[in-house]
Amino acid sequence: MLETVPSANTMAQGRLDYGPPVAVIDIGSNSVRLVVYEGVTRTPTALFNEKTLAGLGREVQSRGLLAADAVEKALTALKRFRALCDTMQVERLWVLATAACRDARNGKEFIAAAEQICRAKIDVISGQREAELTALGVVSGFHRPDGIVGDLGGGSLELVDVQGARIKPGITLPLGGLALQDRSGRSIKKAEKLVKDAFDDVKLFKGGSGRAFYAVGGTWRALAHLHMAQLGYPLHVLHGYTIRAREALEFSRLVRRVNPETLSQIEVVSDARRPMLPYAALVLEHIVREAEPREVVFSALGVREGLLFSLLDAEERKKDALITASQELNRLRSRSPRHGEELIDWTDAFMATSGIDESAEEKRLRHAACLLADIGWRAHPDYRGEQSLNIIAHAAFVGVDHPGRAYLALAIFFRHMGLLHDEELSPRIRELASTRILDRARVLGATLRVAYMISASQPGVLPRAPLKVERHRLVLHLEGDCAALAGERVTSRLKHLARLVGREPVIVTE
């Protein structure tokens, strides 16, 4: 066991104190991965993430055995992972093994050796349990998901229907990339017949029409990265990346029909993943044909995150993942976390009287933006908007789609830079924003500029300085001891907001 040097300050200021780190090792048919998390929380943050493409399931279908070289590679990776857990002082470690280990004749022998190395019991989960954990991962990572979840591994494909927090029993099929490659003798034509035959009796697909299909798994993520690169997509965040069904069908056909090495932007996919792309594309193509989803949504969360989510109590599970993550960032980076919370109530009162139409989802995003409004305060004043935009657009948030990310990023950009600095805003992020999103971001940004000019980011001020629309006027109440907070810059910012909402600005100081 590696020894670590004790520190006088064991908890870094940039971390939340959830106790010692926890970790999950996922022994899959293609990859073996270690992820160390900050804690078992509603939005677990990865402190460390590493994988090795061992290819354990490479010959399981044809020979019934885990290949000797793959076993050696996997065990070597596990030795490093155990040492890393010791180095990081991981207190709790869960180890999962999936299709290759449960199907191979020498799977038990491998598991025994792996348990000795990991110094932990390894849970060789069933296909149905794998489907359930994958579904829980999607539930934890998307706000009210609705559709079919598919987890494509090296050995198997798990399918399960999810609606909100309701998860129906799932199924497992031997259609993982390595399994298909093995069973078909590396023939895409034969692999296609295997997929068609396997899908003939899948009744679950009948409930997929017009809903989402959530794609989970490393090779599907590689497929998404390739699509992003070819499209020149402005945001390099995979979780929540969405492709309309027709486009997913056409792109899948292209990938499975040509040599991957000839594809444009193929360099974004690792050499080890490239041979699996045609098989992943083949399976996705037939899922889109059979289930007829509205869109394909890619998930960065799966079995590991589903396991952690399953350990939470009922109240924690009900929490909104985006709001929770925004609260955490507010605690870590704002001058006053309580001020961010007060902004929510303050803007609620303004919006309720403004006459501005706001959907439930837009209200939710506004609340998140209030919590994130001050995370860039340590940057140089000229770059606070740009830095905040970059942090928010690229944060490891879940529970928000890409247009929602654009709204959050743009609103906080405008909060810092004002509405007269559009030329400083990268046109790429605007590509994700509709006219409505851009308008809402401008209004919220201008509203926050008023709030921060009144409060100087300090708590306790906003509850005594309400902003409301009264008799078609935009009224800021600065009464009593708040009257002295009125000034030229407050008036100027109120006028900017008033122009956006079409109201006459008034400051009441009596």
C-alpha positions as CSV (number, residue, x, y, z in Angstrom):
1,M,0.0,0.0,0.0
2,L,1.3,3.4,-0.9
3,E,1.8,5.9,1.9
4,T,0.8,9.5,1.5
5,V,2.2,12.5,3.3
6,P,-0.3,14.0,5.7
7,S,-1.2,17.6,5.0
8,A,-1.9,20.4,7.5
9,N,-4.9,21.4,5.5
10,T,-6.5,18.1,4.3
11,M,-9.4,19.8,2.4
12,A,-8.5,22.0,-0.5
13,Q,-10.4,25.3,-0.6
14,G,-11.7,24.4,-4.1
15,R,-13.4,21.3,-2.9
16,L,-16.7,20.7,-1.0
17,D,-16.4,18.7,2.2
18,Y,-18.3,15.5,1.6
19,G,-15.7,13.5,3.6
20,P,-13.2,11.1,2.1
21,P,-13.4,10.4,-1.7
22,V,-15.3,7.4,-3.0
23,A,-14.6,5.4,-6.1
24,V,-16.1,3.0,-8.7
25,I,-14.2,0.6,-10.8
26,D,-16.2,-0.6,-13.9
27,I,-14.8,-3.8,-15.5
28,G,-16.5,-3.7,-18.8
29,S,-16.2,-5.9,-21.9
30,N,-14.1,-3.3,-23.7
31,S,-12.8,-0.9,-21.1
32,V,-11.7,-1.1,-17.4
33,R,-12.3,2.3,-15.8
34,L,-11.7,4.0,-12.4
35,V,-13.6,7.1,-11.4
36,V,-12.9,8.7,-8.0
37,Y,-15.7,11.0,-6.9
38,E,-15.8,13.9,-4.3
39,G,-18.6,12.0,-2.5
40,V,-21.9,10.3,-2.9
41,T,-24.0,13.3,-3.7
42,R,-26.8,14.3,-6.0
43,T,-24.3,15.7,-8.5
44,P,-21.0,13.7,-7.9
45,T,-17.9,15.4,-9.2
46,A,-15.1,13.3,-10.5
47,L,-11.7,14.0,-8.9
48,F,-10.0,11.5,-11.1
49,N,-11.0,9.4,-14.2
50,E,-8.9,6.9,-16.1
51,K,-9.7,4.0,-18.4
52,T,-7.8,1.2,-20.1
53,L,-9.2,-0.5,-23.3
54,A,-8.4,-4.0,-22.3
55,G,-10.9,-5.7,-24.6
56,L,-11.9,-8.5,-22.2
57,G,-14.9,-9.5,-24.3
58,R,-13.0,-9.8,-27.6
59,E,-13.3,-13.6,-27.9
60,V,-16.1,-14.4,-25.4
61,Q,-18.7,-15.1,-28.1
62,S,-16.5,-17.3,-30.3
63,R,-14.3,-19.1,-27.8
64,G,-16.2,-18.6,-24.5
65,L,-13.1,-17.2,-22.8
66,L,-11.5,-14.0,-21.7
67,A,-8.4,-13.6,-23.9
68,A,-5.2,-14.1,-21.9
69,D,-3.6,-10.9,-23.1
70,A,-6.8,-9.0,-22.3
71,V,-6.8,-10.5,-18.8
72,E,-3.2,-9.5,-18.2
73,K,-3.9,-5.9,-19.4
74,A,-7.0,-5.6,-17.2
75,L,-5.3,-7.0,-14.1
76,T,-2.3,-4.6,-14.6
77,A,-4.8,-1.7,-14.9
78,L,-6.5,-2.8,-11.7
79,K,-3.2,-2.8,-9.8
80,R,-2.7,0.8,-10.8
81,F,-6.3,1.7,-9.9
82,R,-6.0,0.2,-6.4
83,A,-2.8,2.1,-5.8
84,L,-4.4,5.3,-7.0
85,C,-7.3,4.7,-4.6
86,D,-4.8,4.3,-1.8
87,T,-3.0,7.4,-2.8
88,M,-6.2,9.4,-2.9
89,Q,-7.3,7.9,0.4
90,V,-10.5,6.5,-1.0
91,E,-12.7,5.3,1.8
92,R,-15.4,3.4,-0.1
93,L,-14.8,1.4,-3.3
94,W,-17.4,-0.3,-5.4
95,V,-16.3,-2.7,-8.2
96,L,-18.7,-3.8,-11.0
97,A,-18.2,-6.3,-13.7
98,T,-20.5,-6.8,-16.7
99,A,-21.1,-9.0,-19.8
100,A,-17.7,-10.4,-20.5
101,C,-17.1,-11.6,-16.9
102,R,-20.5,-13.1,-16.5
103,D,-20.5,-14.9,-19.8
104,A,-16.9,-16.2,-20.1
105,R,-16.1,-19.7,-18.7
106,N,-12.9,-18.3,-17.1
107,G,-14.8,-15.3,-15.7
108,K,-14.8,-16.6,-12.1
109,E,-11.1,-17.2,-12.2
110,F,-10.5,-13.6,-13.5
111,I,-12.9,-12.2,-10.8
112,A,-11.0,-14.0,-8.0
113,A,-7.7,-12.6,-9.2
114,A,-9.2,-9.1,-9.6
115,E,-10.8,-9.2,-6.1
116,Q,-7.4,-10.0,-4.6
117,I,-5.9,-7.0,-6.3
118,C,-8.7,-4.6,-5.6
119,R,-9.1,-5.8,-2.0
120,A,-12.9,-5.5,-2.6
121,K,-15.8,-7.7,-3.5
122,I,-16.7,-7.5,-7.2
123,D,-20.3,-7.4,-8.1
124,V,-20.8,-9.3,-11.4
125,I,-24.1,-7.7,-12.3
126,S,-26.8,-9.3,-14.4
127,G,-27.9,-7.8,-17.7
128,Q,-31.2,-6.6,-16.1
129,R,-29.3,-5.0,-13.2
130,E,-27.0,-3.3,-15.7
131,A,-30.0,-1.9,-17.5
132,E,-31.5,-0.6,-14.3
133,L,-28.2,1.1,-13.2
134,T,-27.8,2.6,-16.7
135,A,-31.4,4.0,-16.5
136,L,-30.7,5.4,-13.0
137,G,-27.6,7.1,-14.5
138,V,-29.8,8.8,-17.1
139,V,-32.4,9.7,-14.5
140,S,-29.7,11.4,-12.4
141,G,-28.3,13.2,-15.4
142,F,-31.3,14.6,-17.3
143,H,-34.2,16.7,-16.0
144,R,-37.4,14.5,-16.3
145,P,-36.1,12.2,-19.0
146,D,-38.6,10.5,-21.3
147,G,-37.7,7.8,-23.7
148,I,-35.7,4.6,-24.2
149,V,-32.2,4.3,-22.7
150,G,-29.6,2.1,-24.5
151,D,-26.2,1.3,-23.1
152,L,-23.9,-0.2,-25.7
153,G,-20.9,-1.8,-24.2
154,G,-18.3,-4.2,-25.6
155,G,-20.3,-7.3,-24.9
156,S,-24.0,-6.4,-24.6
157,L,-26.7,-3.8,-25.3
158,E,-29.0,-2.9,-22.5
159,L,-32.4,-1.3,-23.2
160,V,-34.8,0.1,-20.7
161,D,-37.8,2.5,-20.8
162,V,-37.6,5.6,-18.6
163,Q,-40.2,8.3,-17.9
164,G,-39.2,10.8,-15.2
165,A,-38.1,8.7,-12.2
166,R,-40.1,5.6,-13.4
167,I,-38.0,2.8,-14.8
168,K,-39.5,-0.2,-16.4
169,P,-37.8,-3.6,-16.5
170,G,-34.9,-3.7,-19.0
171,I,-33.5,-6.3,-21.3
172,T,-30.0,-7.2,-22.4
173,L,-28.9,-8.4,-25.9
174,P,-25.5,-9.7,-27.0
175,L,-25.0,-6.8,-29.4
176,G,-22.0,-5.0,-27.9
177,G,-19.3,-3.9,-30.3
178,L,-16.8,-6.5,-29.5
179,A,-19.5,-9.2,-29.4
180,L,-20.8,-8.3,-32.8
181,Q,-17.3,-8.1,-34.3
182,D,-16.5,-11.6,-32.8
183,R,-19.8,-13.3,-33.8
184,S,-19.8,-11.9,-37.3
185,G,-16.2,-12.7,-38.1
186,R,-15.7,-8.9,-38.6
187,S,-18.3,-8.8,-41.3
188,I,-20.7,-5.8,-41.1
189,K,-23.1,-7.6,-43.4
190,K,-23.3,-10.6,-41.0
191,A,-23.4,-8.3,-38.1
192,E,-26.4,-6.5,-39.6
193,K,-28.3,-9.8,-39.8
194,L,-27.5,-10.5,-36.1
195,V,-28.9,-7.1,-35.1
196,K,-32.0,-7.5,-37.2
197,D,-32.7,-11.0,-35.7
198,A,-32.1,-9.8,-32.2
199,F,-34.5,-6.8,-32.7
200,D,-37.3,-8.9,-34.1
201,D,-38.8,-9.7,-30.7
202,V,-38.0,-6.4,-28.8
203,K,-41.5,-5.2,-27.8
204,L,-39.9,-2.3,-25.8
205,F,-39.3,-0.4,-29.1
206,K,-43.1,0.0,-29.6
207,G,-43.1,2.6,-26.9
208,G,-40.3,4.7,-28.4
209,S,-42.1,6.6,-31.1
210,G,-41.8,10.4,-30.8
211,R,-39.8,10.2,-27.6
212,A,-36.0,10.5,-27.0
213,F,-33.5,7.7,-27.3
214,Y,-30.7,8.1,-24.7
215,A,-27.4,6.7,-26.0
216,V,-25.0,5.5,-23.3
217,G,-21.6,3.9,-23.8
218,G,-18.0,4.8,-24.9
219,T,-18.4,3.9,-28.6
220,W,-21.6,5.8,-29.0
221,R,-19.9,8.8,-27.3
222,A,-17.1,8.5,-29.8
223,L,-19.7,8.5,-32.5
224,A,-21.1,11.7,-31.1
225,H,-17.7,13.3,-30.9
226,L,-17.1,12.5,-34.5
227,H,-20.5,14.0,-35.5
228,M,-19.7,17.2,-33.5
229,A,-16.3,17.6,-35.2
230,Q,-17.7,17.1,-38.7
231,L,-20.5,19.6,-38.0
232,G,-18.1,22.1,-36.4
233,Y,-20.5,22.2,-33.4
234,P,-19.8,25.3,-31.1
235,L,-19.9,23.5,-27.8
236,H,-17.5,20.6,-27.0
237,V,-19.7,19.1,-24.2
238,L,-21.0,15.6,-24.9
239,H,-23.6,15.2,-22.2
240,G,-26.9,16.3,-23.6
241,Y,-25.7,16.5,-27.2
242,T,-28.7,15.9,-29.4
243,I,-29.2,14.8,-33.0
244,R,-32.6,14.7,-34.7
245,A,-33.6,11.2,-35.6
246,R,-33.3,11.6,-39.4
247,E,-29.8,13.0,-39.0
248,A,-28.8,10.2,-36.7
249,L,-30.0,7.7,-39.2
250,E,-28.1,9.2,-42.1
251,F,-24.9,9.7,-40.1
252,S,-25.1,6.1,-38.8
253,R,-25.5,4.7,-42.3
254,L,-22.4,6.7,-43.5
255,V,-20.2,5.5,-40.6
256,R,-21.1,1.8,-40.9
257,R,-20.7,1.7,-44.7
258,V,-17.2,3.2,-45.1
259,N,-13.8,2.6,-43.6
260,P,-13.6,4.7,-40.5
261,E,-10.1,5.9,-41.4
262,T,-11.5,7.7,-44.4
263,L,-14.0,9.7,-42.4
264,S,-13.5,13.4,-42.0
265,Q,-12.3,14.4,-38.5
266,I,-11.7,10.8,-37.6
267,E,-8.7,11.9,-35.5
268,V,-11.1,13.0,-32.7
269,V,-11.7,9.2,-32.1
270,S,-8.9,7.2,-30.5
271,D,-7.3,4.5,-32.6
272,A,-8.6,1.8,-30.3
273,R,-12.2,2.9,-30.7
274,R,-12.2,3.3,-34.5
275,P,-12.8,-0.4,-35.4
276,M,-15.9,-0.4,-33.1
277,L,-17.5,2.6,-34.8
278,P,-19.2,0.7,-37.7
279,Y,-20.8,-1.7,-35.2
280,A,-22.0,1.1,-32.9
281,A,-23.4,2.9,-35.9
282,L,-25.1,-0.2,-37.2
283,V,-26.9,-0.8,-33.8
284,L,-27.9,2.9,-33.6
285,E,-29.2,2.9,-37.1
286,H,-31.5,-0.1,-36.4
287,I,-32.7,1.3,-33.1
288,V,-33.7,4.5,-34.8
289,R,-35.5,2.5,-37.5
290,E,-37.3,0.3,-35.0
291,A,-38.1,2.7,-32.1
292,E,-38.7,5.8,-34.3
293,P,-37.5,8.2,-31.6
294,R,-37.8,12.0,-32.1
295,E,-34.1,12.5,-31.4
296,V,-31.0,10.8,-30.1
297,V,-29.6,12.3,-26.9
298,F,-26.1,11.3,-25.8
299,S,-25.4,10.7,-22.1
300,A,-22.1,10.9,-20.3
301,L,-23.6,9.2,-17.3
302,G,-24.4,5.5,-17.0
303,V,-23.9,2.5,-14.8
304,R,-21.3,4.1,-12.4
305,E,-23.4,7.2,-11.8
306,G,-26.5,5.1,-11.6
307,L,-24.9,3.1,-8.8
308,L,-24.1,6.2,-6.8
309,F,-27.6,7.6,-7.4
310,S,-29.1,4.3,-6.1
311,L,-27.3,4.9,-2.8
312,L,-29.0,8.3,-2.2
313,D,-32.1,8.5,0.0
314,A,-35.4,9.5,-1.6
315,E,-35.2,13.2,-0.7
316,E,-31.7,13.5,-2.3
317,R,-32.9,11.8,-5.5
318,K,-35.7,14.3,-5.9
319,K,-33.3,17.2,-5.9
320,D,-32.8,19.1,-9.2
321,A,-29.3,18.2,-10.5
322,L,-28.8,21.6,-12.2
323,I,-29.9,23.6,-9.2
324,T,-27.8,21.4,-6.8
325,A,-24.7,21.8,-9.0
326,S,-25.3,25.6,-9.3
327,Q,-25.6,25.8,-5.5
328,E,-22.3,24.0,-5.1
329,L,-20.5,26.4,-7.5
330,N,-22.1,29.3,-5.8
331,R,-20.7,28.1,-2.4
332,L,-17.2,27.6,-4.0
333,R,-16.8,30.8,-6.0
334,S,-19.2,33.5,-5.0
335,R,-18.5,36.4,-2.7
336,S,-21.8,35.6,-0.8
337,P,-23.6,32.4,-1.5
338,R,-26.6,33.7,0.4
339,H,-26.8,36.7,-2.0
340,G,-27.2,34.2,-4.8
341,E,-30.1,32.6,-3.1
342,E,-31.7,36.0,-2.4
343,L,-31.5,36.8,-6.1
344,I,-33.9,34.0,-6.8
345,D,-36.6,35.5,-4.7
346,W,-35.8,39.0,-5.9
347,T,-36.1,38.1,-9.6
348,D,-39.2,35.9,-8.9
349,A,-41.0,39.0,-7.6
350,F,-39.9,41.0,-10.6
351,M,-40.9,38.4,-13.1
352,A,-44.3,37.8,-11.5
353,T,-45.3,41.4,-12.1
354,S,-43.4,42.0,-15.3
355,G,-45.9,40.5,-17.7
356,I,-43.0,38.6,-19.4
357,D,-44.1,35.1,-20.4
358,E,-41.9,32.5,-18.7
359,S,-42.2,28.7,-18.9
360,A,-41.4,26.4,-15.9
361,E,-38.2,25.4,-17.6
362,E,-37.1,29.0,-18.1
363,K,-37.9,29.8,-14.5
364,R,-35.7,26.9,-13.4
365,L,-32.9,28.1,-15.6
366,R,-33.2,31.6,-14.2
367,H,-32.9,30.3,-10.7
368,A,-29.7,28.5,-11.7
369,A,-28.4,31.7,-13.3
370,C,-29.0,33.6,-10.1
371,L,-26.8,31.1,-8.2
372,L,-24.1,31.4,-10.9
373,A,-24.2,35.1,-11.3
374,D,-21.0,35.9,-9.2
375,I,-18.7,33.0,-9.9
376,G,-16.4,35.1,-12.1
377,W,-15.8,37.9,-9.6
378,R,-12.1,37.1,-9.1
379,A,-11.3,37.7,-12.8
380,H,-10.0,41.0,-14.2
381,P,-13.1,43.3,-14.6
382,D,-12.7,43.4,-18.4
383,Y,-12.8,39.6,-18.6
384,R,-15.4,38.6,-16.0
385,G,-18.1,38.2,-18.6
386,E,-15.9,36.1,-20.9
387,Q,-14.6,33.9,-18.0
388,S,-18.0,33.3,-16.5
389,L,-19.4,32.4,-20.0
390,N,-16.6,29.9,-20.5
391,I,-16.9,28.3,-17.0
392,I,-20.7,27.9,-17.4
393,A,-20.8,26.8,-21.0
394,H,-18.1,24.1,-20.3
395,A,-19.0,23.1,-16.7
396,A,-19.7,19.5,-15.8
397,F,-23.3,20.3,-15.3
398,V,-26.1,17.7,-15.8
399,G,-29.8,18.3,-15.9
400,V,-29.5,21.0,-18.6
401,D,-29.6,20.8,-22.4
402,H,-27.2,22.7,-24.7
403,P,-29.6,25.6,-25.4
404,G,-30.1,25.9,-21.6
405,R,-26.3,26.1,-21.1
406,A,-26.3,28.9,-23.7
407,Y,-29.0,30.8,-21.8
408,L,-27.0,30.5,-18.5
409,A,-23.7,31.5,-20.1
410,L,-25.2,34.5,-22.0
411,A,-27.2,35.8,-19.0
412,I,-24.1,36.0,-16.8
413,F,-22.0,37.4,-19.7
414,F,-24.5,40.3,-20.0
415,R,-24.6,40.6,-16.2
416,H,-20.9,41.5,-16.2
417,M,-20.5,43.2,-19.6
418,G,-23.8,44.9,-20.1
419,L,-25.8,44.9,-23.3
420,L,-23.5,47.2,-25.4
421,H,-20.7,44.7,-25.7
422,D,-22.2,42.2,-28.1
423,E,-19.1,42.5,-30.3
424,E,-17.1,40.9,-27.5
425,L,-19.4,37.9,-27.4
426,S,-18.2,34.9,-29.4
427,P,-20.8,34.3,-32.2
428,R,-20.4,30.5,-31.7
429,I,-22.3,30.3,-28.4
430,R,-25.1,32.3,-30.0
431,E,-25.6,29.5,-32.5
432,L,-27.2,27.5,-29.7
433,A,-29.5,30.2,-28.6
434,S,-32.9,30.9,-30.2
435,T,-34.2,34.5,-30.4
436,R,-36.3,33.8,-27.3
437,I,-33.4,32.5,-25.3
438,L,-31.2,35.5,-26.3
439,D,-34.0,37.9,-25.3
440,R,-34.5,36.2,-21.9
441,A,-30.8,36.2,-21.3
442,R,-30.6,40.0,-22.0
443,V,-33.5,40.7,-19.7
444,L,-32.0,38.6,-16.8
445,G,-28.5,40.0,-17.4
446,A,-29.9,43.6,-17.1
447,T,-31.9,42.7,-14.0
448,L,-28.9,41.2,-12.3
449,R,-26.9,44.4,-13.2
450,V,-29.4,46.4,-11.2
451,A,-29.3,43.9,-8.3
452,Y,-25.5,44.0,-8.0
453,M,-25.3,47.7,-8.2
454,I,-27.7,48.0,-5.3
455,S,-26.3,45.3,-3.1
456,A,-22.6,45.3,-3.8
457,S,-22.9,41.5,-3.7
458,Q,-23.8,41.5,0.0
459,P,-26.7,39.6,1.5
460,G,-29.6,41.2,3.3
461,V,-30.1,44.1,0.9
462,L,-32.2,42.7,-1.9
463,P,-35.1,41.6,0.4
464,R,-35.4,45.3,1.5
465,A,-35.2,46.7,-2.1
466,P,-37.9,45.0,-4.2
467,L,-38.1,45.5,-8.0
468,K,-41.6,45.3,-9.4
469,V,-43.8,46.5,-12.3
470,E,-46.5,48.7,-10.8
471,R,-49.1,50.5,-12.9
472,H,-47.0,49.9,-16.1
473,R,-43.9,51.4,-14.4
474,L,-40.7,49.6,-13.5
475,V,-40.4,50.5,-9.8
476,L,-37.3,50.0,-7.6
477,H,-38.1,50.6,-4.0
478,L,-35.1,52.0,-2.0
479,E,-36.9,53.1,1.1
480,G,-35.8,53.7,4.7
481,D,-32.1,53.0,5.2
482,C,-31.8,51.7,1.6
483,A,-32.6,55.2,0.2
484,A,-28.9,56.1,0.4
485,L,-28.1,53.3,-2.1
486,A,-29.7,55.3,-4.9
487,G,-27.3,56.9,-7.3
488,E,-26.5,57.7,-10.9
489,R,-25.2,54.2,-11.8
490,V,-28.3,52.6,-10.3
491,T,-30.5,54.9,-12.3
492,S,-28.6,54.2,-15.5
493,R,-28.8,50.4,-15.1
494,L,-32.5,50.6,-14.2
495,K,-33.1,52.6,-17.4
496,H,-31.4,49.9,-19.5
497,L,-33.6,47.2,-18.0
498,A,-36.7,49.5,-18.5
499,R,-36.0,49.8,-22.2
500,L,-35.8,46.1,-22.6
501,V,-39.2,45.5,-20.9
502,G,-40.9,48.5,-22.3
503,R,-41.6,50.3,-19.0
504,E,-40.9,53.7,-17.4
505,P,-38.2,53.5,-14.7
506,V,-39.0,54.9,-11.3
507,I,-36.9,54.8,-8.1
508,V,-38.9,55.3,-4.9
509,T,-36.8,56.6,-2.0
510,E,-39.4,58.0,0.4
